[in-house]
């Protein structure tokens, strides 16, 4: 028989879980009984709380040391999308949970709107880029500028249409001047992307560019080492290729990117238009 928690202890755990949920963190992990943590009640999230969290180190912010002795306590506050009846509704609930996000500094640095993601909620294939650019920030949709046009062509070359795949970015706000996202910005925003992936359940994911690949895989390696193989990632397979913006700057690498896409096509049983069976 499972031990019964003291009501005050249980409420403290629920309050702590609610606190992390309000920050967009839902994946909490059980630790061994030897670990002891502070479970004092945590107030609801305020602007001051979020600004204080922004100043935390990435390692401290990523650690969620909550000891959970009963599964029902850890699940006391489930992800909003858990009550959805289909992936479309689930993604809508994640977007509502994200809100007009102020969880990192980017909301103060000129972003016009959040770029959540677009495409088929039950897509077999998902593309994940780095961050929105100026065009994406204006339109609220990922990959709509020149790089997006090239991505559309890449998708068509695989025998698919843009509406058949799902497209998102590691972070959902444009960094000022299109700079590379900072590590803490990626770590703050990526939990929402992970929830999108869990809802869509793609058969394959393509990480576009080094920033996306390194963030998803937690591997600090050059593109030459990251490409050309499959990675196990959240119950699916992940491949790495060049970002379309990079291919615009160096068209010579398009041939290499096509090799990466052909590997994905083989995995998904896709054929290029006009290709014989």
ROLUM-76094 format. One record per residue: residue number from 1; residue in one letter; x, y, z of N, C-alpha, C, O in turn. Coordinates in steps of 0.02 Angstrom, whole numbers, plus 50000, padded with zeros to 5 digits. Layout:
<nodes>
(NUM,A,(X,Y,Z),(X,Y,Z),(X,Y,Z),(X,Y,Z))
...
</nodes>
This chain:
<nodes>
(1,X,(50042,49940,50000),(50000,50000,50000),(50044,50062,50000),(50091,50067,50040))
(2,X,(50030,50109,49956),(50070,50170,49952),(50063,50212,50014),(50008,50218,50042))
(3,X,(50117,50243,50038),(50113,50285,50097),(50070,50346,50084),(50067,50372,50028))
(4,X,(50036,50369,50136),(49992,50427,50131),(50030,50489,50155),(50056,50490,50211))
(5,X,(50034,50539,50113),(50070,50600,50130),(50030,50641,50181),(49968,50642,50181))
(6,X,(50068,50676,50223),(50037,50724,50267),(50002,50777,50225),(50032,50800,50176))
(7,X,(49941,50797,50241),(49904,50846,50199),(49943,50910,50187),(49940,50937,50131))
(8,X,(49979,50936,50237),(50018,50997,50227),(50075,50986,50178),(50089,51029,50136))
(9,X,(50108,50928,50184),(50162,50913,50138),(50136,50905,50067),(50167,50930,50020))
(10,X,(50081,50871,50060),(50051,50861,49994),(50032,50928,49963),(50044,50938,49903))
(11,X,(50003,50974,50002),(49984,51039,49976),(50045,51079,49955),(50044,51115,49905))
(12,X,(50099,51072,49994),(50161,51107,49977),(50189,51082,49910),(50213,51121,49869))
(13,X,(50184,51016,49900),(50207,50988,49836),(50164,51013,49779),(50189,51030,49726))
(14,X,(50098,51013,49789),(50053,51037,49737),(50067,51110,49720),(50066,51129,49662))
(15,X,(50079,51151,49772),(50094,51222,49760),(50159,51230,49720),(50163,51273,49676))
(16,X,(50208,51189,49736),(50272,51193,49700),(50262,51173,49627),(50289,51205,49582))
(17,X,(50225,51120,49615),(50212,51098,49547),(50174,51151,49508),(50189,51165,49450))
(18,X,(50125,51182,49541),(50086,51235,49508),(50132,51294,49489),(50124,51324,49436))
(19,X,(50179,51309,49533),(50226,51363,49520),(50265,51350,49455),(50272,51394,49413))
(20,X,(50292,51289,49448),(50329,51272,49388),(50284,51270,49327),(50305,51289,49272))
(21,X,(50222,51247,49335),(50175,51246,49279),(50163,51316,49253),(50159,51326,49192))
(22,X,(50158,51365,49297),(50146,51433,49276),(50205,51462,49237),(50198,51510,49200))
(23,X,(50263,51431,49247),(50323,51451,49209),(50328,51413,49144),(50375,51423,49105))
(24,X,(50280,51368,49131),(50281,51329,49070),(50317,51263,49076),(50328,51229,49026))
(25,X,(50337,51243,49137),(50373,51181,49148),(50325,51129,49176),(50295,51139,49229))
(26,X,(50318,51074,49140),(50272,51022,49161),(50306,50955,49171),(50279,50911,49206))
(27,X,(50365,50945,49142),(50399,50881,49147),(50442,50880,49209),(50499,50904,49209))
(28,X,(50415,50851,49263),(50451,50845,49326),(50471,50772,49336),(50433,50727,49319))
(29,X,(50531,50762,49362),(50557,50694,49365),(50568,50673,49437),(50591,50711,49480))
(30,X,(50552,50609,49450),(50560,50580,49516),(50634,50569,49531),(50672,50547,49488))
(31,X,(50654,50585,49592),(50722,50571,49614),(50720,50521,49671),(50667,50507,49700))
(32,X,(50778,50493,49685),(50782,50443,49738),(50765,50470,49806),(50765,50531,49815))
(33,X,(50749,50426,49854),(50727,50449,49920),(50781,50484,49960),(50766,50518,50009))
(34,X,(50844,50477,49938),(50898,50509,49975),(50901,50584,49963),(50932,50621,50002))
(35,X,(50868,50607,49911),(50870,50678,49895),(50818,50715,49935),(50760,50694,49939))
(36,X,(50837,50770,49964),(50792,50811,50004),(50790,50881,49974),(50842,50909,49958))
(37,X,(50731,50908,49967),(50725,50974,49938),(50681,51018,49980),(50642,50994,50022))
(38,X,(50687,51082,49969),(50644,51130,50003),(50575,51129,49970),(50570,51140,49909))
(39,X,(50523,51116,50008),(50456,51112,49980),(50411,51165,50012),(50350,51155,50017))
(40,X,(50441,51219,50032),(50400,51273,50060),(50354,51300,50006),(50372,51301,49948))
(41,X,(50294,51322,50025),(50246,51347,49975),(50275,51402,49932),(50312,51444,49957))
(42,X,(50257,51402,49869),(50282,51452,49822),(50223,51495,49799),(50171,51467,49780))
(43,X,(50229,51561,49801),(50173,51603,49779),(50162,51598,49704),(50204,51573,49668))
(44,X,(50105,51623,49682),(50090,51624,49610),(50141,51667,49574),(50170,51713,49604))
(45,X,(50151,51654,49510),(50203,51688,49472),(50184,51760,49458),(50128,51774,49435))
(46,X,(50229,51805,49471),(50219,51876,49456),(50274,51898,49408),(50319,51860,49392))
(47,X,(50269,51959,49386),(50320,51986,49342),(50388,51985,49376),(50439,51969,49345))
(48,X,(50389,52002,49440),(50452,52002,49477),(50481,51933,49481),(50542,51924,49474))
(49,X,(50437,51882,49491),(50461,51813,49494),(50493,51793,49428),(50546,51762,49427))
(50,X,(50462,51813,49373),(50488,51794,49307),(50554,51829,49293),(50600,51799,49265))
(51,X,(50560,51893,49313),(50622,51929,49302),(50677,51899,49344),(50735,51896,49323))
(52,X,(50660,51877,49405),(50710,51845,49447),(50733,51780,49416),(50792,51762,49419))
(53,X,(50685,51743,49386),(50701,51680,49355),(50747,51690,49294),(50790,51648,49280))
(54,X,(50739,51747,49259),(50782,51761,49202),(50855,51768,49221),(50899,51755,49181))
(55,X,(50867,51788,49284),(50935,51799,49307),(50967,51736,49334),(51026,51736,49351))
(56,X,(50928,51682,49340),(50955,51619,49363),(51001,51589,49311),(50993,51603,49251))
(57,X,(51049,51549,49332),(51092,51516,49284),(51052,51463,49247),(51004,51436,49274))
(58,X,(51071,51448,49184),(51035,51396,49147),(51033,51330,49184),(50982,51296,49183))
(59,X,(51088,51311,49216),(51090,51248,49252),(51040,51247,49310),(51004,51198,49320))
(60,X,(51037,51302,49347),(50991,51305,49403),(50919,51306,49379),(50876,51274,49410))
(61,X,(50907,51341,49323),(50838,51345,49299),(50815,51279,49270),(50756,51262,49273))
(62,X,(50862,51241,49241),(50843,51177,49211),(50829,51124,49264),(50792,51077,49251))
(63,X,(50859,51132,49322),(50849,51082,49375),(50781,51092,49408),(50764,51147,49430))
(64,X,(50744,51039,49412),(50678,51042,49444),(50677,50987,49496),(50646,50935,49485))
(65,X,(50709,50998,49554),(50719,50944,49603),(50658,50934,49647),(50660,50950,49707))
(66,X,(50605,50908,49620),(50545,50897,49659),(50540,50823,49675),(50535,50781,49630))
(67,X,(50540,50806,49739),(50530,50737,49760),(50456,50722,49761),(50418,50756,49795))
(68,X,(50435,50672,49723),(50365,50655,49720),(50357,50583,49743),(50381,50537,49710))
(69,X,(50323,50573,49799),(50315,50507,49827),(50252,50473,49803),(50244,50412,49814))
(70,X,(50207,50509,49772),(50146,50480,49746),(50134,50508,49676),(50138,50568,49665))
(71,X,(50120,50462,49628),(50109,50485,49560),(50052,50535,49557),(50054,50581,49516))
(72,X,(50002,50526,49598),(49944,50571,49595),(49962,50642,49616),(49929,50689,49596))
(73,X,(50016,50650,49657),(50038,50717,49675),(50073,50749,49615),(50061,50808,49600))
(74,X,(50116,50711,49581),(50151,50739,49523),(50102,50757,49468),(50113,50805,49431))
(75,X,(50049,50720,49463),(49999,50732,49411),(49941,50775,49436),(49890,50781,49402))
(76,X,(49948,50804,49495),(49893,50842,49523),(49872,50900,49478),(49814,50917,49473))
(77,X,(49922,50929,49444),(49907,50983,49396),(49936,50961,49329),(49996,50970,49317))
(78,X,(49895,50934,49286),(49919,50908,49222),(49926,50964,49171),(49901,51020,49181))
(79,X,(49960,50948,49117),(49966,50996,49063),(49897,51012,49035),(49856,50967,49030))
(80,X,(49884,51074,49017),(49818,51092,48991),(49798,51048,48931),(49739,51031,48924))
(81,X,(49846,51031,48889),(49829,50992,48829),(49808,50920,48845),(49783,50885,48801))
(82,X,(49818,50899,48907),(49799,50830,48926),(49723,50819,48920),(49701,50763,48911))
(83,X,(49685,50872,48925),(49612,50865,48921),(49586,50872,48850),(49526,50868,48838))
(84,X,(49631,50883,48802),(49610,50892,48732),(49588,50825,48703),(49612,50772,48723))
(85,X,(49542,50828,48655),(49517,50768,48623),(49551,50755,48556),(49541,50701,48527))
(86,X,(49591,50802,48531),(49626,50793,48468),(49687,50839,48467),(49690,50886,48506))
(87,X,(49735,50825,48422),(49797,50865,48420),(49785,50939,48405),(49820,50982,48431))
(88,X,(49735,50954,48363),(49721,51024,48347),(49702,51063,48410),(49727,51118,48422))
(89,X,(49658,51034,48449),(49638,51066,48512),(49696,51069,48561),(49704,51118,48597))
(90,X,(49737,51016,48563),(49794,51015,48609),(49843,51070,48593),(49868,51103,48639))
(91,X,(49858,51081,48530),(49904,51135,48511),(49875,51203,48528),(49911,51249,48548))
(92,X,(49810,51210,48520),(49777,51273,48538),(49784,51287,48613),(49794,51344,48633))
(93,X,(49778,51234,48653),(49784,51242,48726),(49855,51260,48746),(49866,51299,48792))
(94,X,(49904,51231,48711),(49974,51249,48724),(49986,51323,48707),(50020,51359,48744))
(95,X,(49958,51344,48651),(49965,51414,48631),(49933,51461,48682),(49961,51513,48698))
(96,X,(49875,51441,48707),(49842,51482,48758),(49884,51483,48822),(49887,51535,48856))
(97,X,(49915,51428,48839),(49956,51424,48899),(50018,51468,48890),(50041,51499,48939))
(98,X,(50045,51471,48830),(50102,51515,48817),(50084,51588,48826),(50124,51628,48851))
(99,X,(50023,51606,48805),(50000,51675,48813),(50043,51725,48776),(50077,51708,48728))
(100,X,(50042,51787,48799),(50086,51839,48772),(50150,51838,48813),(50163,51881,48854))
(101,X,(50189,51787,48800),(50243,51765,48844),(50292,51821,48864),(50314,51861,48823))
(102,X,(50307,51823,48929),(50357,51870,48956),(50409,51832,48997),(50438,51860,49044))
(103,X,(50420,51769,48981),(50463,51726,49022),(50537,51739,49013),(50577,51721,49056))
(104,X,(50557,51771,48958),(50627,51788,48948),(50633,51860,48923),(50582,51893,48913))
(105,X,(50693,51883,48915),(50705,51954,48899),(50680,51974,48829),(50673,52034,48816))
(106,X,(50667,51927,48785),(50651,51945,48716),(50587,51985,48710),(50579,52022,48661))
(107,X,(50541,51979,48758),(50479,52017,48752),(50492,52092,48762),(50449,52133,48746))
(108,X,(50551,52109,48789),(50568,52179,48799),(50614,52205,48744),(50633,52264,48745))
(109,X,(50631,52163,48696),(50682,52182,48647),(50655,52188,48576),(50691,52174,48528))
(110,X,(50593,52208,48570),(50568,52226,48504),(50527,52175,48467),(50507,52187,48410))
(111,X,(50515,52117,48497),(50474,52068,48462),(50403,52096,48452),(50376,52128,48498))
(112,X,(50374,52084,48394),(50306,52109,48381),(50253,52058,48401),(50200,52077,48425))
(113,X,(50268,51995,48391),(50220,51944,48410),(50255,51877,48417),(50312,51868,48394))
(114,X,(50221,51831,48449),(50247,51763,48457),(50235,51723,48394),(50181,51728,48363))
(115,X,(50285,51685,48374),(50279,51642,48315),(50276,51570,48340),(50328,51540,48355))
(116,X,(50216,51543,48345),(50205,51480,48380),(50226,51419,48339),(50264,51377,48363))
(117,X,(50201,51414,48278),(50212,51356,48236),(50154,51349,48189),(50100,51377,48201))
(118,X,(50163,51311,48135),(50110,51306,48086),(50115,51238,48051),(50169,51210,48044))
(119,X,(50057,51213,48029),(50058,51152,47989),(50008,51101,48012),(49960,51116,48048))
(120,X,(50018,51039,47991),(49974,50984,48005),(49985,50959,48077),(50040,50938,48094))
(121,X,(49933,50960,48120),(49941,50938,48189),(49956,50864,48197),(49976,50841,48250))
(122,X,(49946,50825,48142),(49962,50753,48144),(50016,50736,48093),(50017,50681,48066))
(123,X,(50059,50784,48079),(50110,50775,48027),(50159,50718,48043),(50177,50708,48101))
(124,X,(50178,50682,47992),(50231,50631,48000),(50300,50663,48003),(50347,50634,48030))
(125,X,(50305,50724,47975),(50370,50757,47971),(50366,50827,48001),(50319,50865,47987))
(126,X,(50415,50844,48043),(50418,50909,48075),(50486,50940,48063),(50537,50908,48070))
(127,X,(50485,51004,48044),(50547,51043,48036),(50553,51093,48094),(50505,51127,48111))
(128,X,(50612,51096,48122),(50624,51142,48178),(50685,51186,48162),(50740,51161,48154))
(129,X,(50673,51251,48159),(50726,51298,48145),(50752,51331,48209),(50740,51307,48264))
(130,X,(50785,51386,48200),(50819,51421,48255),(50774,51472,48289),(50759,51465,48349))
(131,X,(50752,51522,48252),(50713,51576,48281),(50678,51615,48225),(50700,51612,48168))
(132,X,(50624,51650,48241),(50591,51692,48190),(50637,51749,48168),(50677,51774,48207))
(133,X,(50629,51768,48104),(50663,51827,48078),(50614,51885,48072),(50560,51883,48100))
(134,X,(50634,51936,48035),(50592,51996,48029),(50525,51981,47996),(50473,52003,48020))
(135,X,(50527,51943,47941),(50464,51927,47906),(50418,51885,47950),(50358,51895,47951))
(136,X,(50448,51837,47985),(50408,51794,48029),(50378,51832,48087),(50321,51820,48107))
(137,X,(50416,51880,48112),(50392,51922,48167),(50333,51964,48145),(50287,51977,48184))
(138,X,(50334,51986,48083),(50279,52027,48057),(50216,51986,48043),(50161,52008,48057))
(139,X,(50226,51925,48016),(50169,51884,47995),(50146,51834,48048),(50091,51807,48044))
(140,X,(50188,51821,48098),(50169,51774,48151),(50171,51701,48129),(50138,51659,48159))
(141,X,(50211,51687,48076),(50215,51618,48051),(50288,51603,48035),(50323,51645,48008))
(142,X,(50313,51543,48053),(50383,51527,48040),(50398,51516,47967),(50356,51491,47929))
(143,X,(50459,51534,47947),(50485,51522,47880),(50439,51548,47825),(50410,51510,47786))
(144,X,(50432,51614,47823),(50391,51646,47770),(50433,51694,47727),(50408,51720,47678))
(145,X,(50495,51706,47746),(50539,51749,47707),(50575,51710,47653),(50551,51659,47630))
(146,X,(50632,51734,47632),(50671,51701,47580),(50691,51630,47601),(50687,51584,47561))
(147,X,(50712,51623,47663),(50730,51556,47687),(50668,51511,47688),(50674,51451,47675))
(148,X,(50611,51540,47702),(50549,51501,47702),(50531,51478,47632),(50505,51422,47623))
(149,X,(50543,51520,47583),(50529,51500,47513),(50573,51442,47493),(50551,51397,47458))
(150,X,(50636,51444,47514),(50681,51388,47499),(50658,51325,47536),(50660,51271,47507))
(151,X,(50637,51332,47598),(50612,51274,47634),(50551,51245,47599),(50545,51183,47595))
(152,X,(50507,51287,47575),(50449,51262,47537),(50471,51221,47477),(50442,51169,47463))
(153,X,(50522,51244,47442),(50548,51207,47385),(50579,51140,47406),(50573,51090,47371))
(154,X,(50612,51140,47463),(50641,51079,47489),(50586,51028,47506),(50593,50969,47492))
(155,X,(50532,51053,47535),(50476,51009,47553),(50444,50981,47490),(50428,50922,47488))
(156,X,(50435,51023,47439),(50406,51000,47376),(50450,50948,47342),(50425,50900,47312))
(157,X,(50516,50958,47347),(50563,50910,47318),(50557,50841,47351),(50575,50791,47321))
(158,X,(50533,50841,47412),(50524,50778,47448),(50457,50744,47431),(50443,50689,47454))
(159,X,(50417,50778,47389),(50352,50750,47370),(50296,50769,47417),(50245,50736,47420))
(160,X,(50306,50824,47455),(50256,50846,47504),(50238,50919,47490),(50271,50953,47451))
(161,X,(50186,50942,47524),(50167,51012,47524),(50178,51041,47593),(50179,51004,47643))
(162,X,(50187,51105,47597),(50200,51138,47662),(50146,51121,47713),(50161,51110,47772))
(163,X,(50083,51118,47691),(50028,51104,47737),(50027,51033,47764),(49989,51018,47810))
(164,X,(50068,50989,47736),(50071,50920,47760),(50120,50910,47816),(50118,50858,47850))
(165,X,(50165,50957,47827),(50215,50951,47879),(50199,51002,47934),(50153,51042,47928))
(166,X,(50238,50999,47988),(50231,51050,48041),(50298,51085,48047),(50351,51054,48047))
(167,X,(50296,51151,48053),(50356,51192,48055),(50356,51235,48118),(50306,51268,48134))
(168,X,(50411,51235,48154),(50417,51275,48215),(50490,51296,48224),(50533,51279,48183))
(169,X,(50504,51333,48277),(50571,51354,48294),(50587,51338,48367),(50542,51326,48407))
(170,X,(50651,51338,48382),(50673,51326,48452),(50643,51380,48497),(50617,51363,48551))
(171,X,(50647,51443,48477),(50616,51497,48515),(50562,51530,48473),(50562,51525,48412))
(172,X,(50516,51563,48506),(50456,51587,48472),(50455,51663,48464),(50404,51691,48442))
(173,X,(50508,51696,48483),(50512,51769,48475),(50576,51787,48437),(50627,51753,48444))
(174,X,(50572,51839,48397),(50630,51860,48358),(50683,51893,48403),(50667,51941,48439))
(175,X,(50744,51869,48403),(50798,51903,48439),(50815,51968,48402),(50810,51971,48341))
(176,X,(50834,52019,48438),(50850,52083,48406),(50906,52076,48355),(50957,52046,48369))
(177,X,(50895,52104,48296),(50945,52101,48244),(50957,52031,48217),(51008,52017,48185))
(178,X,(50909,51986,48230),(50915,51916,48208),(50978,51882,48236),(51006,51837,48205))
(179,X,(50999,51905,48295),(51058,51873,48326),(51042,51801,48345),(50983,51781,48346))
(180,X,(51094,51762,48359),(51085,51693,48381),(51052,51693,48450),(51072,51731,48494))
(181,X,(51002,51651,48461),(50970,51648,48527),(51020,51629,48582),(51064,51587,48571))
(182,X,(51012,51661,48639),(51054,51644,48697),(51031,51577,48726),(50974,51556,48717))
(183,X,(51076,51545,48762),(51060,51479,48790),(51001,51482,48837),(50957,51439,48835))
(184,X,(50998,51534,48880),(50943,51537,48928),(50877,51550,48892),(50824,51529,48916))
(185,X,(50879,51586,48836),(50817,51597,48798),(50792,51532,48769),(50732,51518,48770))
(186,X,(50837,51492,48743),(50818,51426,48716),(50790,51381,48771),(50740,51347,48760))
(187,X,(50822,51381,48829),(50800,51337,48882),(50733,51359,48912),(50694,51318,48936))
(188,X,(50719,51424,48910),(50656,51449,48935),(50599,51433,48888),(50544,51418,48910))
(189,X,(50612,51437,48823),(50559,51429,48773),(50549,51357,48751),(50493,51338,48733))
(190,X,(50601,51317,48751),(50597,51250,48722),(50547,51204,48756),(50523,51158,48722))
(191,X,(50530,51211,48820),(50478,51166,48848),(50413,51168,48809),(50378,51118,48804))
(192,X,(50395,51226,48782),(50334,51231,48742),(50342,51193,48676),(50294,51162,48653))
(193,X,(50401,51196,48647),(50414,51158,48586),(50410,51084,48600),(50382,51046,48560))
(194,X,(50437,51062,48657),(50434,50991,48674),(50362,50968,48681),(50345,50912,48661))
(195,X,(50320,51010,48708),(50249,50993,48715),(50216,50989,48646),(50173,50945,48635))
(196,X,(50235,51033,48599),(50209,51029,48531),(50230,50962,48499),(50189,50929,48467))
(197,X,(50292,50943,48508),(50317,50880,48480),(50278,50821,48508),(50259,50776,48472))
(198,X,(50266,50823,48574),(50231,50768,48606),(50159,50761,48582),(50132,50706,48579))
(199,X,(50129,50817,48563),(50060,50815,48537),(50059,50791,48465),(50019,50749,48447))
(200,X,(50104,50818,48423),(50104,50801,48352),(50127,50729,48340),(50101,50695,48296))
(201,X,(50176,50707,48380),(50203,50640,48373),(50227,50625,48301),(50205,50576,48271))
(202,X,(50271,50665,48275),(50295,50653,48206),(50337,50590,48203),(50366,50568,48252))
(203,X,(50339,50560,48145),(50381,50501,48135),(50454,50521,48126),(50499,50482,48138))
(204,X,(50464,50583,48104),(50533,50608,48095),(50534,50683,48106),(50486,50718,48090))
(205,X,(50590,50707,48133),(50602,50778,48143),(50666,50796,48106),(50715,50759,48108))
(206,X,(50665,50853,48073),(50726,50879,48041),(50745,50944,48077),(50708,50993,48075))
(207,X,(50803,50944,48108),(50829,51004,48140),(50866,51044,48087),(50912,51019,48055))
(208,X,(50846,51106,48078),(50874,51149,48026),(50928,51194,48056),(50912,51244,48089))
(209,X,(50990,51177,48046),(51045,51219,48069),(51075,51196,48135),(51046,51156,48171))
(210,X,(51134,51224,48149),(51172,51203,48207),(51138,51221,48273),(51139,51181,48320))
(211,X,(51108,51280,48277),(51077,51301,48340),(51020,51254,48358),(51015,51232,48416))
(212,X,(50977,51239,48311),(50921,51194,48324),(50947,51125,48343),(50922,51095,48391))
(213,X,(50995,51100,48306),(51021,51033,48319),(51054,51028,48388),(51041,50981,48425))
(214,X,(51097,51077,48404),(51132,51074,48468),(51085,51083,48526),(51095,51053,48579))
(215,X,(51034,51124,48518),(50986,51135,48572),(50945,51072,48584),(50935,51052,48642))
(216,X,(50920,51042,48531),(50878,50982,48539),(50918,50923,48564),(50893,50885,48607))
(217,X,(50978,50914,48539),(51017,50854,48555),(51064,50864,48614),(51093,50816,48639))
(218,X,(51073,50927,48635),(51120,50942,48690),(51190,50916,48672),(51225,50888,48714))
(219,X,(51208,50924,48609),(51274,50903,48585),(51309,50964,48554),(51283,50995,48508))
(220,X,(51367,50980,48579),(51406,51036,48552),(51455,51009,48501),(51513,50995,48517))
(221,X,(51431,51001,48440),(51472,50972,48387),(51461,51010,48323),(51409,51042,48314))
(222,X,(51509,51009,48277),(51501,51043,48213),(51451,51007,48169),(51436,50948,48180))
(223,X,(51424,51042,48119),(51374,51013,48075),(51400,50951,48040),(51362,50904,48028))
(224,X,(51464,50950,48023),(51491,50892,47988),(51484,50828,48029),(51477,50774,48000))
(225,X,(51484,50835,48095),(51476,50776,48138),(51403,50762,48153),(51385,50705,48166))
(226,X,(51361,50813,48152),(51291,50805,48169),(51250,50775,48112),(51201,50739,48124))
(227,X,(51269,50789,48051),(51231,50768,47993),(51243,50694,47976),(51291,50663,48000))
(228,X,(51198,50667,47934),(51210,50601,47905),(51192,50542,47948),(51212,50486,47932))
(229,X,(51155,50552,48002),(51136,50497,48045),(51070,50513,48080),(51048,50570,48081))
(230,X,(51040,50462,48109),(50978,50470,48146),(50993,50473,48221),(51039,50441,48246))
(231,X,(50953,50512,48256),(50957,50517,48329),(50889,50497,48358),(50837,50516,48330))
(232,X,(50889,50461,48412),(50827,50447,48448),(50809,50508,48490),(50850,50532,48529))
(233,X,(50748,50532,48481),(50729,50594,48515),(50655,50593,48533),(50613,50594,48488))
(234,X,(50640,50590,48597),(50571,50593,48622),(50525,50544,48585),(50470,50562,48565))
(235,X,(50549,50483,48577),(50507,50432,48546),(50503,50434,48471),(50464,50397,48441))
(236,X,(50543,50477,48439),(50543,50480,48367),(50615,50484,48343),(50662,50480,48383))
(237,X,(50625,50494,48278),(50691,50499,48249),(50705,50571,48227),(50660,50606,48203))
(238,X,(50766,50592,48237),(50785,50661,48220),(50846,50661,48175),(50895,50626,48189))
(239,X,(50843,50699,48121),(50899,50709,48075),(50918,50783,48074),(50877,50826,48092))
(240,X,(50978,50796,48053),(51004,50865,48052),(51024,50883,47981),(51055,50844,47946))
(241,X,(51007,50944,47960),(51031,50970,47897),(51042,51045,47903),(51031,51074,47956))
(242,X,(51065,51075,47849),(51081,51146,47850),(51017,51188,47852),(50965,51169,47825))
(243,X,(51023,51246,47883),(50968,51294,47885),(50961,51324,47815),(51011,51339,47783))
(244,X,(50899,51334,47791),(50889,51364,47726),(50925,51432,47717),(50949,51447,47663))
(245,X,(50929,51471,47770),(50964,51536,47765),(51038,51525,47750),(51068,51564,47713))
(246,X,(51067,51473,47778),(51137,51457,47764),(51144,51435,47691),(51193,51453,47658))
(247,X,(51096,51398,47666),(51099,51375,47596),(51093,51433,47548),(51120,51430,47492))
(248,X,(51057,51485,47568),(51053,51545,47525),(51121,51580,47522),(51138,51609,47470))
(249,X,(51158,51577,47577),(51224,51609,47578),(51276,51566,47543),(51324,51591,47514))
(250,X,(51267,51500,47546),(51315,51454,47516),(51278,51400,47477),(51270,51344,47502))
(251,X,(51255,51416,47417),(51216,51368,47377),(51252,51303,47362),(51221,51253,47344))
(252,X,(51318,51303,47369),(51356,51242,47355),(51337,51185,47401),(51347,51126,47385))
(253,X,(51309,51202,47459),(51291,51151,47508),(51221,51121,47497),(51200,51077,47534))
(254,X,(51186,51146,47447),(51119,51119,47434),(51122,51044,47417),(51077,51007,47435))
(255,X,(51174,51024,47383),(51182,50953,47367),(51187,50911,47430),(51158,50857,47434))
(256,X,(51224,50936,47479),(51231,50899,47542),(51164,50898,47580),(51146,50847,47609))
(257,X,(51128,50954,47579),(51063,50956,47612),(51015,50907,47580),(50975,50875,47614))
(258,X,(51018,50900,47513),(50974,50853,47479),(50989,50781,47500),(50944,50740,47504))
(259,X,(51053,50765,47513),(51070,50699,47539),(51035,50687,47606),(51010,50632,47620))
(260,X,(51035,50738,47649),(51002,50732,47714),(50927,50719,47705),(50898,50677,47738))
(261,X,(50896,50757,47659),(50825,50750,47648),(50808,50682,47617),(50756,50653,47631))
(262,X,(50852,50657,47575),(50841,50590,47546),(50842,50536,47600),(50805,50487,47595))
(263,X,(50883,50545,47651),(50884,50498,47707),(50817,50499,47743),(50791,50447,47763))
(264,X,(50789,50559,47751),(50724,50566,47783),(50669,50535,47739),(50625,50500,47764))
(265,X,(50673,50548,47674),(50623,50520,47628),(50623,50444,47630),(50570,50413,47629))
(266,X,(50682,50414,47633),(50686,50342,47636),(50653,50315,47699),(50618,50265,47697))
(267,X,(50664,50350,47755),(50635,50329,47818),(50559,50333,47816),(50524,50290,47844))
(268,X,(50532,50384,47783),(50459,50395,47781),(50426,50363,47720),(50365,50366,47713))
(269,X,(50465,50332,47677),(50437,50302,47618),(50413,50352,47566),(50364,50339,47531))
(270,X,(50446,50409,47562),(50427,50462,47515),(50467,50457,47450),(50523,50431,47449))
(271,X,(50437,50481,47396),(50471,50483,47332),(50466,50553,47303),(50414,50586,47309))
(272,X,(50519,50576,47273),(50519,50641,47241),(50469,50641,47183),(50459,50589,47152))
(273,X,(50439,50699,47167),(50393,50702,47110),(50425,50676,47046),(50480,50696,47028))
(274,X,(50390,50631,47011),(50416,50604,46949),(50461,50544,46958),(50480,50512,46909))
(275,X,(50479,50528,47021),(50523,50471,47033),(50483,50406,47028),(50428,50402,47056))
(276,X,(50509,50357,46992),(50474,50294,46983),(50477,50252,47047),(50524,50258,47087))
(277,X,(50427,50210,47055),(50426,50164,47113),(50483,50115,47107),(50491,50072,47151))
</nodes>
